[in-house]
């Protein structure tokens, strides 16, 4: 801060500061663009989707019901199925053909995904990608003797007459004998088979060489109807493995035939537990239906016995599911199974929370998984809508990652072989279960188009995951959600950045772009821009408007503004349509005080300043000889001015001050006598993304205060602004974004006066590589074993 050399003599003129808009001096400013409405960037409202962001009076959802019989061949890792589909045309349009998705064709050696994998060959050899591309479409472990992808063996109408069809990569068109008119339905059948791949992140198998068994996680396994809607007509984006699914709702009946020592988990409710469970397991189910803690249905001992045995036949599990957009299942003889059926929302309706996992998942999975499932339903339900389905399942798949389907999810998180685990593994497991179970809300019920708008399910779900993690444990180490966690991504080179409003297939860093950045943006809306009350109401309104319907980004943007009364177009532009970062620079702070003209104050300050200026090094050194001067020795050399005090307050001074006060109104007199401090804060928007300005002021008495200035402060000039802040106390330090709210990428320029930050250096730059450290549980165990009085972990 710096004090102006001359105080403001016409002190009350300061009242006009900030009354006029500060016009930009740079002709290239774009503030008006930033704060104008999105306008043509959003689709024109119509009778299908109205201007408020709600479904319009003509909104429709086509649907498809499925009756499927499927068999898992454990010896050959093969799926064989037959389905009867009834498709309902609820649209206002006549349909000449139906499009279906054949997502298993992702693994065909001639698929778009396989042919567009990149890599290189150079004098040093092949790149990893190039090697993986030679016969393995996604670089996963796949038997080169098998032809992967669908083998379609029959497509026929309900009378058995063959239907003409065309396969185009991961899609199939079925020609209808006559056009399907609005309000009509059509039934047809398909038979197919395919080989299951090794688990690739969404589905597949995991092989356990120690016991020779497989865990199967079967998804996008049957030909599924594409979506037909008012936005695109038929969905026509091929499945390339990155972006997920665009689906429609329907009712399912699925009969799953597996080896008779397998346990099956699936979307929906099992209809024949009496035929597939032992009497003991059925009693445990009954106990679990009235338990507030998980009850083990299939024990670890039972699962280990099954691992060592051999199946003696087959068993068919029958599941039904109502009003779901997909169906998935898991099957293994290795599964331990625990469950509890609880009144999640206190409304008398019980929901099953279940977990399936091999012994390799314990002790983590038995202790935490099912409890986390129930917590997720409660947390998400409280901020959206009550979970409508009867069950939610968490299956332990491969150690990393997770994947979601209606009522069932495949989740990672595996302890070490000795049963110990790091805190990171534990938190990662809990976080991924929350995330994947949470996907039941987005997009399994709020049915957004994942194939095009990855962020609409991943970003919204990651945001809700972050809130649920905090509700699970106040100190939970969340990876995403806090603004500071997105900083590294936002300051990346622009060549690798894409707007959030980009198809997931075309994004380089999908995790930060579609998960972390939108989740962070919503957290900033909730905490900083809108406030919790307005945001929570609007977010819940969006979820309820679009449950069991299919929103677009415009529906989300419009609903949040409509339900909150907050114009957020500037925010959507910056965070969702742009790639600019936040970088606010606190350039300078100038300090002013009103010249009150009170002689007691004015002359006292002048005296102090004169004394300060006179206190030079020469004056200090000459003080010892001051009585040796001519004037000091000879009094005749003194006159009036040797005893004159120019800083003494006279009666004339007091009268002049009273005359001045008499000219002021009561409010003006109060201000003149207040001794208020006026600070002009100069700010730069170096990053480009306009955001609210949050300034912490630290006062000389040790207290502090925070000023919050809305983002609209940048609306006339998006590069440089000055803001006047008044305080009754003197400010000694200023800090921008003191609570790390806005994802500012450079905190070095956030303080005034500047606060130097030390750079660290190592004394020894060459260090020997250390072996992988043991996790804290292993370290504690080793310490106990080595403690005095023990030998080999036992008391002597």
Residue pairs with C-beta under 8 A, 6 or more apart in sequence:
1 589
1 590
1 591
1 679
1 731
1 734
1 752
1 753
2 588
2 590
2 591
3 591
4 590
4 591
4 592
7 592
7 593
7 594
7 595
8 14
8 592
8 593
8 594
8 595
9 595
10 595
11 594
11 595
11 596
11 597
11 672
12 594
12 664
12 668
12 671
12 672
14 592
14 594
14 678
15 671
17 678
17 680
17 724
18 723
18 724
21 716
22 716
22 717
22 721
22 722
23 716
23 717
24 31
24 716
24 717
24 719
24 720
25 720
26 717
26 719
26 720
29 717
29 718
29 719
30 718
31 690
31 714
31 715
31 716
31 717
31 718
31 719
32 715
34 570
34 573
34 574
34 690
34 714
34 715
34 718
35 569
35 570
35 690
35 712
35 714
35 715
36 569
37 567
37 569
38 557
38 569
38 572
38 573
41 577
42 554
42 557
42 558
43 49
43 231
43 552
43 554
45 51
45 56
46 56
46 230
47 56
47 57
47 58
48 55
48 56
48 58
48 59
48 60
48 230
49 55
49 56
49 59
49 230
49 552
49 554
49 555
50 56
51 558
52 558
52 559
52 562
53 542
53 545
53 554
53 555
53 556
53 557
53 558
53 559
53 560
53 561
53 562
54 545
54 555
54 559
54 562
55 545
55 546
55 549
58 92
58 230
59 230
59 549
60 90
60 91
60 92
60 229
60 230
61 90
61 229
61 248
61 249
61 548
61 549
61 550
62 87
62 88
62 89
62 90
62 91
62 225
62 227
62 228
62 229
62 248
63 87
63 88
63 90
63 248
63 249
63 250
64 85
64 86
64 87
64 88
64 224
64 225
64 248
64 250
65 85
65 86
65 88
65 250
65 251
65 252
66 83
66 84
66 85
66 222
66 250
66 251
66 252
66 253
66 254
66 327
67 83
67 84
67 252
67 253
68 81
68 82
68 83
68 84
68 222
68 252
68 253
68 254
68 255
68 327
69 81
69 82
69 83
69 254
69 255
69 257
70 79
70 80
70 81
70 82
70 221
70 222
70 254
70 255
70 256
70 257
71 79
71 80
71 81
71 256
71 257
71 258
71 314
72 78
72 79
72 216
72 218
72 256
72 257
72 258
72 259
72 262
72 331
73 79
73 80
74 214
74 258
74 259
74 262
74 311
76 195
77 195
77 196
77 205
77 214
77 216
78 193
78 194
78 195
78 196
79 193
79 194
79 195
79 196
79 218
79 221
80 192
80 193
81 191
81 192
81 193
81 221
81 222
82 154
82 189
82 190
82 191
82 192
83 189
83 190
83 191
83 222
83 223
84 158
84 187
84 188
84 189
85 187
85 188
85 189
85 190
85 225
86 185
86 186
86 187
87 98
87 180
87 185
87 186
87 187
87 188
87 225
88 185
89 95
89 180
89 181
89 182
89 183
89 184
89 185
89 186
90 182
90 183
91 182
91 228
91 229
91 230
92 182
93 182
93 228
94 179
94 180
94 181
94 182
95 176
95 179
95 180
95 228
96 175
96 176
96 179
96 180
97 173
97 174
97 175
97 176
98 173
98 174
98 176
98 180
98 186
98 225
98 226
99 171
99 172
99 173
99 174
99 225
99 226
99 228
99 234
99 235
99 236
100 171
100 172
100 173
100 174
100 190
100 223
100 224
100 225
100 226
101 170
101 171
101 172
101 220
101 223
101 224
101 225
101 226
101 239
101 245
102 149
102 150
102 152
102 167
102 169
102 170
102 171
102 172
102 223
103 170
103 220
103 224
103 239
103 245
104 148
104 149
104 150
104 194
104 220
104 221
105 111
105 149
105 150
105 167
105 169
105 170
105 239
106 113
106 137
106 138
106 149
106 170
106 239
106 240
106 241
107 114
107 137
107 138
107 142
107 148
107 149
107 197
108 114
108 137
108 147
108 148
108 149
108 169
109 135
109 137
109 147
109 148
111 137
111 149
111 169
111 170
112 169
112 170
112 238
112 240
113 137
113 138
113 239
113 240
113 241
114 133
114 137
114 138
116 240
117 129
117 132
117 133
117 137
117 138
117 139
118 129
119 126
119 127
119 128
119 129
119 130
119 131
119 132
119 133
120 126
120 127
120 129
120 130
121 127
121 130
128 139
129 139
132 138
132 139
133 139
135 142
135 144
136 142
136 144
137 148
138 200
138 241
140 197
140 198
140 199
140 200
140 204
141 198
142 148
142 197
142 198
143 195
146 195
147 195
148 194
148 195
148 197
149 194
150 167
150 192
150 193
150 194
150 223
151 192
151 193
151 194
152 165
152 167
152 172
152 190
152 191
152 192
152 223
153 191
153 192
153 193
154 162
154 189
154 190
154 191
155 162
155 163
155 165
155 174
155 188
155 189
155 190
156 162
156 163
156 188
156 189
157 163
157 177
157 187
157 188
157 189
158 187
158 188
158 189
163 174
163 175
163 176
163 177
163 188
164 174
164 175
165 172
165 173
165 174
165 175
166 172
166 173
166 175
169 238
170 238
170 239
171 226
171 236
171 238
172 223
174 188
176 186
180 186
190 223
192 222
192 223
194 221
196 203
196 204
196 205
196 216
196 218
197 203
197 204
197 205
198 204
198 205
198 206
198 207
199 205
199 206
199 217
199 397
199 398
200 241
201 401
201 403
202 219
202 220
202 241
202 244
202 403
203 217
203 218
203 219
203 220
203 221
203 328
203 403
203 410
204 216
204 217
205 214
205 215
205 216
205 217
206 214
206 215
206 217
206 397
206 398
207 213
207 214
208 214
208 215
208 334
208 358
208 360
211 307
211 308
211 334
213 307
213 332
213 333
213 334
214 332
215 330
215 331
215 332
215 334
215 335
215 358
215 397
216 330
216 331
216 332
217 328
217 330
217 395
217 397
217 403
217 410
218 328
218 329
218 330
218 331
219 326
219 328
219 403
219 405
219 410
220 239
220 245
220 326
221 328
222 327
224 247
224 326
225 247
225 248
225 250
226 234
226 235
226 236
226 246
227 234
227 235
227 246
227 247
227 248
227 449
227 550
228 234
228 235
228 248
229 235
229 550
231 449
231 552
235 246
235 449
235 451
237 243
237 246
237 451
237 452
237 503
237 505
239 245
239 451
240 505
242 504
242 505
242 510
243 450
243 451
243 452
243 454
243 503
243 504
243 505
244 450
244 451
244 454
244 457
244 504
245 326
245 450
245 451
246 449
246 450
246 451
246 452
247 325
247 326
247 447
248 325
248 447
249 323
249 324
249 325
249 447
249 548
250 323
250 324
250 325
251 320
251 321
251 322
251 323
251 324
252 267
252 268
252 319
252 320
252 321
252 322
252 324
252 327
253 318
253 319
253 320
254 266
254 267
254 268
254 318
254 319
254 320
254 321
254 327
254 329
255 316
255 317
255 318
256 264
256 266
256 316
256 317
256 318
256 319
256 329
256 331
257 314
257 315
257 316
258 264
258 314
258 315
258 316
258 317
258 331
259 311
259 313
259 314
259 315
259 333
260 311
260 312
260 313
260 314
260 315
261 306
261 309
261 310
261 311
261 312
261 333
262 311
262 315
262 331
262 332
262 333
262 335
263 298
263 303
263 331
263 332
263 333
263 335
263 337
263 356
264 270
264 276
264 317
264 329
264 330
264 331
265 329
265 330
265 331
265 335
265 337
265 354
265 356
265 393
265 395
265 408
266 317
266 319
266 327
266 328
266 329
266 330
266 408
267 319
267 321
267 324
267 326
267 327
267 328
267 329
267 405
267 406
267 407
267 408
268 319
268 320
268 321
268 322
268 324
268 327
268 391
268 406
268 407
269 319
269 320
269 321
269 390
269 391
270 276
270 317
270 318
270 319
271 318
271 319
271 320
272 316
272 317
272 318
273 282
273 285
274 282
275 315
275 316
276 315
276 316
276 317
277 285
277 297
281 297
281 298
284 295
284 296
284 297
285 297
285 339
287 295
288 294
288 295
288 297
288 338
288 339
288 340
288 341
289 341
289 350
290 341
291 340
291 341
291 342
292 340
292 342
293 340
293 371
294 338
294 339
294 340
294 353
294 355
294 366
294 370
294 371
295 338
295 339
295 340
296 336
296 337
296 338
296 366
297 337
297 338
297 339
298 335
298 336
298 337
299 336
300 336
300 359
300 362
300 366
303 333
303 334
303 335
303 336
303 358
303 359
304 359
306 333
306 334
307 333
307 334
309 333
311 333
319 327
319 329
321 327
321 389
321 406
321 407
323 388
323 548
324 389
324 406
324 407
324 444
325 406
325 443
325 444
325 447
326 405
326 406
326 444
327 405
327 406
328 405
328 406
328 408
329 408
330 356
330 395
330 397
330 408
330 410
332 356
332 358
334 358
334 359
335 356
335 357
335 358
336 356
336 357
336 358
336 359
336 361
336 362
336 365
336 366
337 354
337 355
337 356
338 354
338 355
338 366
338 369
338 370
339 352
339 353
339 354
339 355
339 370
340 352
340 353
340 370
340 374
341 350
341 351
341 352
341 353
342 350
342 351
342 353
342 374
343 349
343 350
344 350
344 351
344 374
344 377
344 378
344 381
344 386
344 387
345 378
345 381
345 386
347 386
349 386
351 374
351 377
351 387
351 389
351 390
351 391
351 392
352 390
352 391
352 392
353 370
353 371
353 373
353 374
353 377
353 391
353 392
354 370
354 373
354 391
354 392
354 393
354 394
355 365
355 366
355 369
355 370
355 373
355 393
355 394
355 395
355 396
356 393
356 394
356 395
356 396
357 365
357 366
357 369
357 395
357 396
358 396
360 396
360 414
360 417
361 369
361 396
361 413
361 414
361 415
362 415
362 419
363 415
363 419
364 413
364 414
364 415
364 421
364 425
364 426
364 429
365 396
365 413
365 429
368 426
368 429
368 430
368 433
369 394
369 396
369 411
369 429
369 433
370 394
372 394
372 430
372 433
372 434
372 437
372 472
373 392
373 393
373 394
373 433
373 437
374 392
375 434
375 468
375 471
375 472
376 392
376 433
376 434
376 437
376 438
376 468
377 387
377 392
377 437
377 440
379 434
379 464
379 467
379 468
379 471
379 472
380 387
380 438
380 440
380 441
380 464
380 468
381 387
383 464
383 467
383 536
383 539
383 540
383 543
384 441
384 446
384 464
384 539
384 540
384 543
384 544
384 547
385 441
385 445
385 540
385 543
385 544
385 547
387 440
387 441
388 445
388 547
389 406
389 407
389 440
391 407
392 407
392 408
392 437
392 440
393 407
393 408
393 409
394 409
394 411
394 433
394 436
394 437
395 408
395 409
395 410
395 411
396 411
396 412
396 413
396 414
397 403
397 410
397 411
397 412
398 412
399 412
399 413
399 414
400 412
401 412
401 432
402 409
402 410
402 411
402 412
402 432
402 433
402 435
402 436
403 409
403 410
403 436
404 410
404 435
404 436
404 437
404 439
404 440
404 444
405 444
406 440
406 444
407 440
409 433
409 436
409 437
409 439
410 436
411 429
411 432
411 433
411 436
412 428
412 429
412 432
413 425
413 426
413 428
413 429
413 430
413 432
413 433
414 425
414 429
415 421
415 425
416 775
416 778
418 778
420 775
420 777
420 778
420 781
421 775
421 777
422 775
422 776
422 777
423 477
423 776
424 477
425 775
427 476
427 477
430 469
430 472
430 476
431 465
431 469
431 476
431 478
431 479
434 465
434 468
434 469
434 472
435 461
435 462
435 465
438 461
438 464
438 465
438 468
439 457
439 461
441 461
441 464
441 543
442 448
442 456
442 457
442 460
442 461
442 464
443 450
443 456
443 457
445 547
445 548
446 460
446 542
446 543
446 546
446 547
446 549
446 551
447 546
447 548
447 549
447 550
447 551
448 456
448 457
448 550
448 551
448 552
449 456
449 550
449 552
450 456
450 457
450 504
451 503
451 504
452 503
452 504
453 501
453 503
453 504
453 552
453 553
454 503
454 504
454 507
454 510
454 514
455 500
455 501
455 504
455 513
455 514
455 515
455 517
455 518
455 576
456 551
456 553
456 556
458 514
458 515
458 518
459 500
459 514
459 515
459 517
459 518
459 519
459 521
459 522
460 518
460 519
460 522
462 480
462 481
462 515
462 516
462 518
462 519
463 481
463 518
463 519
463 522
463 523
465 480
465 481
465 519
466 478
466 480
466 481
466 482
466 519
466 523
467 481
469 476
469 478
469 481
470 476
470 478
479 485
479 516
480 486
480 515
480 516
480 519
480 520
481 516
481 519
481 520
481 523
482 520
482 523
482 740
483 520
483 523
483 524
483 740
483 741
483 742
483 743
484 740
484 743
485 516
485 520
486 512
486 516
486 517
486 520
486 743
487 581
487 743
487 744
487 745
489 497
489 509
489 512
489 513
489 516
489 517
490 497
490 517
490 581
490 582
490 743
490 745
491 581
491 745
491 746
492 509
494 579
496 508
496 509
497 508
497 509
497 513
497 579
498 506
498 507
498 508
498 513
498 579
499 576
499 577
499 578
499 579
500 513
500 514
500 517
500 518
500 521
500 575
500 576
500 577
501 553
501 576
501 577
502 513
504 510
504 514
507 513
507 514
517 575
518 575
518 576
520 743
521 571
521 575
521 576
522 535
522 539
524 575
524 691
524 741
524 742
524 743
525 535
525 560
525 568
525 571
526 532
526 535
526 536
526 539
527 741
528 692
528 694
528 741
528 742
529 566
529 568
529 571
529 692
529 711
530 538
530 564
530 566
530 568
534 564
534 565
534 566
535 560
535 564
537 563
537 564
538 559
538 560
538 561
538 562
538 563
538 564
539 560
541 559
541 562
541 563
542 551
542 555
542 556
542 559
542 560
542 563
545 551
545 555
545 559
546 555
546 559
551 559
553 576
557 568
557 569
557 572
560 566
560 568
561 567
561 568
561 569
570 690
570 711
570 712
571 711
574 580
574 689
574 690
574 691
575 689
578 688
578 689
580 687
580 688
580 689
581 687
581 688
581 689
581 743
581 745
582 687
582 689
582 691
582 742
582 743
582 744
582 745
583 685
583 686
583 687
583 688
583 744
583 745
583 746
583 749
584 683
584 684
584 685
584 686
584 687
584 691
584 693
584 736
584 737
584 742
584 744
584 749
584 750
585 683
585 684
585 685
585 686
585 746
585 749
585 750
586 681
586 682
586 683
586 695
586 734
586 735
586 736
586 749
586 750
586 751
586 752
587 682
587 683
587 684
587 749
587 752
588 681
588 682
588 752
589 679
589 680
589 681
589 682
589 731
589 734
589 752
590 679
590 680
590 682
591 677
591 678
591 679
591 731
592 677
592 678
592 679
592 680
593 675
593 676
593 677
593 678
594 671
594 672
594 674
594 675
594 676
594 678
595 602
596 602
596 672
596 673
596 675
597 656
597 657
597 660
597 672
598 657
598 673
599 649
599 650
599 653
599 654
599 656
599 657
600 649
601 675
603 647
603 648
603 649
603 653
604 647
606 647
607 647
610 647
626 632
627 633
630 637
631 637
631 638
631 642
661 669
661 672
664 672
674 728
675 728
676 726
676 727
676 728
677 726
677 727
677 728
677 729
677 730
677 731
678 724
678 725
678 726
679 724
679 725
679 726
679 727
679 731
680 722
680 723
680 724
681 695
681 722
681 723
681 724
681 725
681 734
682 720
682 721
682 722
683 693
683 720
683 721
683 722
683 723
683 736
684 719
684 720
685 714
685 718
685 719
685 720
685 721
686 746
686 749
687 744
687 745
687 746
688 718
690 711
690 714
690 718
691 711
691 742
692 708
692 709
692 710
692 711
692 713
692 741
692 742
693 707
693 708
693 709
693 711
693 713
693 723
693 736
694 706
694 707
694 708
694 709
694 736
694 737
694 738
694 739
694 741
694 742
695 706
695 707
695 709
695 725
695 734
695 735
695 736
695 738
696 704
696 705
696 706
696 734
696 735
696 738
697 704
697 705
697 706
697 707
697 725
697 727
697 731
697 733
697 734
698 704
698 731
698 732
698 733
698 734
698 735
699 705
699 727
699 729
699 730
699 731
699 732
700 729
700 730
700 731
700 732
701 729
703 729
705 727
706 738
707 725
709 723
713 721
713 723
714 721
733 751
733 752
733 753
734 751
734 752
735 750
735 751
736 744
736 750
736 751
737 744
737 747
737 750
744 750
748 754
748 757
774 782
781 793
784 790
784 793
785 792
785 793
789 795
789 796
790 796
